[in-house]
Amino acid sequence: MTTKSPQTVLITGANRGLGYETAKTLKQLGLRVILSARDTIKGQEAADKLAVEFLPLDVSNTTSISQAAKKYQSLFGNTLDILINNAGIFPDTNDQASILETSPELIHQALLTNTTGPMLVTQHFLPYLENSSDPSKARIINLSSKLGQLSSMQATAPAYSISKTALNALTRQQSAALATKNICVNAVSPGWVRTDMGGKHADLSVTEGADSIIWLATQAPSTLTGAFIRNRKQIEW
């Protein structure tokens, strides 16, 4: 009897915070985890600590994405089952600044990492997802935010919020485009989490914040696609 190979998951920006917690939990669940980060030293240290594999990848740099996709095959083979687009930035430095004062440079910075990055990473790694060891379970998970939810949007962190709203639109576009390939694509709002980005006063621990990500990666129905998820439930865009 042959033993089935574990599913392979690639997580961007996973040297700390939610990405690191997700990598740790998926490793414990028996998945083959490939941790990626733009900082090679910190990324390798995090991967070594978790005993997972490492791939240098800066999602804001097109050349880095292209090189990582080529390097992936030589290091890990031509199969990928789960892509978690976790890497993101929060460039809004003044909590009181509204869209009326926000610079176009700040908007561009947020979109480059939080929206264009996941789009290009998905494009470059799609051939590996199409070659998933279990095509019915191939999935893409985009890390979004409540701040990107149009139905409840306020004048908070405009650059970040707009980039996450755009990421939600990207999720819908990807889901529709990949429907015939049986690759499900969903966005997830982890909540306000105690990370370097969320701060120490946030409501949720990283374990609580990662819960819906883990669920989408391992337990969610393969028919669930094009959805915005919070606390394992579909929410409004």
N, C-alpha and C positions, 0 to 999 in steps of 0.2 A: 504494500500500500504506500502510495506516494504522499508526502506531507505537503499540504498547501502552503505556499509562501505567504508571509504576512503582507498586508497591504502597506503600500509605501505612501508617506505623506510628506509634502514639502511645505514648510511654514516660513514665510518671509518675516523679517524683523523680529526674530525669536530669541535674541540673546538676553531679553529681560521682559518683565511685565506679563501681559496676557499671552504673548507668543511663547515665552519661556514656560509658563504654567501649562499651556496647551501641549507643548512638546513633552513636558514631563509626564503628563497624564496619559497621552497617547502612547508613549514609550511603555508605561506601566501596563497598558491594555494590550501590549504585544505587537503594536504596529512598528514598522520600520520608519524611523523619523529622520528626516533630513532638515536640519536647522540652518536657516540662512540669515545673514546680517551684513550690513554694509561695512561695519568695523570688523576686519578680519581677526584681529587679536581678541577682542571681546567675544566675537562669535565663536571662535575656536575654543576659548575658555569655557563658554557656556555649553558647547557641545560635549567637550571632554567631561564636564561635571555631570552631565546627564547620560553619558555613554551613548551618544547618538552621533550621526554623521553631520558634516558641515559643508556648506556650499557658500562661498562669498557671493553676495548679491546686493547691489544698491539699486533699489527700485526707481530712484530718481534719475538714473543714468542709463541711457539706451545701450551704450556699449557694454556696460556691466551686465545688463540683462541678456544681451546676445551672447556674450562670452560665457555666462553662467549656464545658459541653455545648452551650449555646445559641450561644456565641461561636464554637465550632468550625465550625458550618455557614456562618456569614458569612465566616469566614477561609479555610476549607479545603474547603468543599463538603460533600456529604452521604454521602461514602464513607470507610470505614475498613476496612483489611484485617487489621491486627494490633494488638492492645492488650496492652501489657506493663505489668502492675501491679507496678512495681518499688519505689515509695516505701514506706519502712518506718522504724521506729524501734526502738532497743534501750534501753528505759527502765531496765533493771535496773542499778543503780549499784554494788551490793555483790555481788561474785562469791560471797561466802560465804552470802548470805541465801537461805534456802529458802522454800518455799511456806508454811511455818509462821510466817514473819515478814512475808511480802509483804502490802502493803496492798491493799485493794480498789481504791483510786484508781489504783495502778500497773497493776493488771490492766486496768482500764477504759481507761487511757491507751494501753496496748499494743493492745488489741482495737479501739479507735476508729480508729487509723491502719493497723494491719496486717491487720485482718479486715473491719471494717465499711467502711473506705475502699474497698478493692478491690470489695466487693459493690456499693456505690453507684455507683462509677465505671463498672462494667460495666453496671449497669442504665441509667444515663443515656446511655452511648455505644452501647448495643446497637442502636438503630435504624441507626446508621452502619455497624456491623459486618454487619447484615442486608442492607445495600446494598453489600456488598463488590464490588469490581470483578471478583473471581474467587471466587464463593461457596464453591467446593470447597476454598479455601485460607484462608478466614477463621479466625483463631485468637486465643485469649486465653492469655496466659502469666502465671501468678502466681508471684512470687518468694517461695519458702518457705525452709526451712532444715533442716539435719540435726537441729537442736535441737527441731524440731516433729515429728520422726519418733517415733511411739509405740513402735515395735518396739525402739528403742534409747534411749529417754528416761531421763535421769538427773535429779538435783535441781539442775540448772544453769539460771540465768536464768529463773525460773518464769514471769514475766509475758510475756517474749518467746516462750518455748517454747509456752506455752498459746495465744498469739495465732497462732502459725504452725501449730499443730495445727488450730486452728479454720479457718485459711486453707486447709489441706488438705481439710477437710470441705467448705468452700465450693467448692473446685475440683471435688469429686465431684458436689456438688449442681448446679453450673453445667453440668458436662459432661452430666449426665443430662437437665437441663431443655432444653439446646440441641441434643440429639442429632438431632432432626427438622429442625433449621435448618442442619445441616452446618457448625456452628461448633465446632471442637475446642478443648477447654480442658484445660490441663495445669499442674501445679505443678513447679517446678524447685528443687533444692538446689544452689547454686553452689559450696558448700564454704566453707572458712575462707579468706577473701580479704583481701589487704592493702589495706583501705580505711579511711576514718575510723572506720567501725563495727568492722571486723575487727581493726584495729591493725597495727603494723609487723611484728609477729612471726608473722603468719598464714602458712599454708603456700603459698597460691596468689597469683599476680599477678592484676590485674584482667582481663587478657587471658585467662588460664586460667579464671578464674571466670565470665567472660561466654560461654565457648565453648558450653555447653549451651543457654544462652538464644538465642544466634545460631542454633544448630542447630534448635531448636524453631520459631523464626521463619521459617526459610528452607528447611530441608532435611527436617525430620521428616515422615513420611507423614501425609497428611490424615486417615487412619483412626485415628491415635494420639490418643486422648482419655481423660480421666479418669485420667491416670497421674502418678506422681511420678518425676521424672527426675533422675539425677545422672550426670555423665560420659557423656551421650547414651544412657544405659540406664535401664530402668525398675527402680525399687527399691521395697521394702516401705513401706507407710504407717506 
